[in-house]
């Protein structure tokens, strides 16, 4: 892709945008470049709007209809045009017009998801089976997802036996002590908003699973912590591999987001506002966002 203006945009923003964001913009810009045969930034607004809404194809060769994808395409060309002071008024309006479609699409997906997801009773049975089957890693992961409403990043946990050893602010810890357990959540999606979190609690089965997990690790007198999510050689997995690792231990390969939706749905069915508020606190998500993005039944105000 010979796109000097896009390359200039990326170079100007490389210190302000994350690597994942730049990669996303690059993929979408390449898709439009391939469609038009030249840089989208140089194409007239009306032509862009008409083509993005009616002609752009998915990787399977089908017309793109998902309003979220269409919005992402509009966003990508808008930010580059804005960098070079090109007109974007019509593009912004076209993107705004997709908001209602996005809401309708989200509601439709909720209905589909609600009909496909297992029940909370099912995920609890899966958790019990993991304990009975001595799947200690799976039990720890699913316990944390069901009880602390964790995202994948939150589950990148280092297990240790003393609070004195849990001092790295760039790690999450699960500390097993004589009298209780302590979950320290430093690294998670909304950490900049909510800061470091600590939860002390007791659970006999989880304590047992953690003890057995530690016993299963290679003996090393100098080792004081153990990564829960690790490869065959005992090294922590990078972020891109963690989701796949976690799904191997969930019921039907569900994501952490699916499990959270099941838990939220259970609170809603029981009218348990206190439970919803605690889920909001533990996950680090405000209640309005929780209902908007994870509720299978309730609609945001």
N, C-alpha and C positions, 0 to 999 in steps of 0.2 A: 504493500500500500504506500504509494508516494503521496503523502499528505503533510506537507511542510507546515501548514497553519496549525493542524492538530498537534504535530510534534512540538511546535513552539508553545502551544497552550499547555501541554503536559510538562514541558521544561519549566514554564513559569509557575506551575502549580505543584511541582513535585515535593516541595517542602510543606505544602499545606494539605495535600490529599493523601490518604492512605494508599498503600500498594494495591489493596483489593479494589478500591474505588477507581483507581487509574486503570486497572485491568478490565473492570466492567465497562468503563467509558470506551476503552480501546476496542473491545469486542463489538460493542454496539456501533461505533463509528465505522469499523471495518465492514459490518453488515450493510450499512447505508452506502459506503464507498463502493462496495461490490454491486449494489443495486443500481446506483446512478452512474458508475464508471468514472467518477471524479469526486473531489472533496465536497461533502454536503454543505459545508460552511459557505461555499460559493454559489449555492443554488437558491433561487427565488423562494420566498416563504410560501406562496400559493402552491407552487409545484411540490415542495416538500410536504406540505399538509395533505395534499391530494394523494401523493404516493404512499406516505406513511400510513394513512388511514385505509387505503384501498388496495395497494399493490405489494406491500412488503411481505416477504415469505418467511416462514419458519424454516428450520433446518430440514424438515420433512417435506418442504415444498408446498405447504399450505398457507393460505392468507392469514396473517397475524390478526387475531381477534381479541386476544387477552388485553384488556385496557391497561393493565399494569405494565405490560411489555411496550405498548404504544406510548404510554407516558414516559417510560425510560428512554425510548428513542427520541421523543421530543426534548426531553431534558438534556440529552447528550448534545444535540445540535444547537440547542439554545445557549448552553454554557460556552460553546466555542464561538458562536456568532457574537455573543456578548463581549467576549475577550477582545474582539476586533471591532467593536462598536457598530456591528451590522444591525439592521432593523430586526426586531424579534416580537413586536406587538401581536402580530397575527398568530405566531407560533405559541405564544403564551396563552392566547385566547383559546386556541385549539386544544391545548393541554388542559386548560381549565374546564372545557366542555366535557372532558373525560371523567371528571370527578364522580358524576352520578353513575356512570357506567362502572366505575371502580367499586362503588358502594354496592351496586346490584350484583356485580360479580362476586364480591366478598360474601354477600348473603347467600348466594347460590352455592358457593363452595362450602359454606358452613352447613347447609342442609345435606350436601353430599358427604361431608366429613362426619357429621353426626350419625348418618346411617351406616358408615363404614367402620368407625372406631369401636374397639371393644369397650365393655363397661368397666367401671372402677372395680367391680367384683372380679372381673377377669384379670386385671393387672395385679390385684392383691393375691389371687391364686397363683399367678406366675411368680410373684415374689416368694410365696411360701414354698413353691416347688424348688426354686433356686436354693433356698436354705436347706431343704430336705436332700437335695442332690449335691450338697457341698460345693455349689458354685459360688464361692466366696466373693469373687470380684463382681459377678453379676448381681449378687445380693446387695453388696455395698452400693453399687451404682444405682440400682432401682430404688433402694431405700432412700437415698439422697434425692432422687428425682421426685418420688412420691411424697416425701416428708418436708423437703426444703425447696422444692419447685425449681431445681437447678437447671441452668442452661448447660450446653456442652463445656464451655470454658470454665464454668464453676466446678465441673467434675474433674478438672485437671488438678487432682488432689495429691498432696504428699502426706503420707501417714507417718507419724512419729509418736514417741512415748513420753515426751516432756514439753511443756509450754516453753521452756528455755531454748528448745531447739527449733521453735517455730517463729523465727524472727525475720525471715526474708519477706519484705513487702511485695515482692513480685511472684509470690507463690500462694496457693491455697493449701490449708492444712486440715487434717483430721487428727486430733491429738487424743490418744487413748490413755486415760489416767486411772488410778486405782478406784476412784469414786464416781467418775463420769466421763463423758466424751465432750470434746470441744471442737466445733467446726469453725474455722477461721476463713472467711471469704474476702480475699484481697483483690483478686483479679477476676473481674466479671464485666459484663457489657456496660452496666450503668454505674460503675465504681466511681467515676468522676462526680456523679450526682449524690450518691448515697454513702460513699466512703467505705472503709473497711468494716466488715460485720463479724460479730462473734456470737455463736449460739452454743451454750452448754446444755447438755441433756443426758438422759440415761436410756439405754435400750439393751437388754440382755442379749438378744439375738445378734444385733449389730456388733456389739462388743466381741461376741464369740467369732463372728465372721472376720472381723479385723485381726483378732489374735491368730486365727488360722491362716489368714493371708500373709501375715508377717512370718509365721512359721514356715510357709511354703517358699519363701525367698531364699536365694543362695546365702549360705553363711558367710558373713563378713563382719568381724568384730569391730571394724571402724565405721560401719554404716549405721547412721542414726535416723534415716528416713527412707521411705520407699514410695516410689511413684505408683499410684493406683492404675493409671493408664500407661502401659509400657509395651515395648516390643518384646520379641522372643529373647533378646539379650538383656532385658531389664532396664533399657534406657527409655526415658519419657518420649511419648509420641508427639510429633508436631501438631499444630492446630488443625491442619488439613486432614490428618488421619484420625483424629479423635472421634469425629462423628460416626465414622464407619465402625470403629472399635465399640462404641457405645451401642449402636444399633444391633450388633451381634448378640448383645445380652438383653435386649428388650423383647417384649411379647410381639410377635409378628414383625420384628424389625422396625418398630415404631421409633419416631424421633422424640427427643425430649419435649418438643413443642406439642406433639400429639398427647403425650402423657400429661402435660400441664393442662391441656384442654379437657381431658377426661376428669382431672381433679377439680377444675373450675366448674365443669358441668355438674359434678356431684354436689358441690357446695350450693349451686343454684337450685338444684332439685330439692334440696333440704331447706332452702331459704336461709342458709347459714352465712349471714353477712360477716360475722366475726371470723369465720373461716376464710372468706374471700379477702378480708382485710389483712389477715395474717399471711396468706399466700402472697398478697401484694408486697408486704413488708419483707418477707424472706427472699422473694425473687428479685426485689429491687425494681419494681414496676408500679407506677401509680395506678390507683384503682380504675380510673377512667380508661387508661391505656389497656389495662388487663381485660376489661369488659369488651372494649372495642376490638381487640386483636385475638382474644382467646375464648370468649364466650361462644358456645354453640347455640344458645337460645336467646340471650338478652341482646337488645340493641342499645347502642350508646345514645345519650340524650342529644 
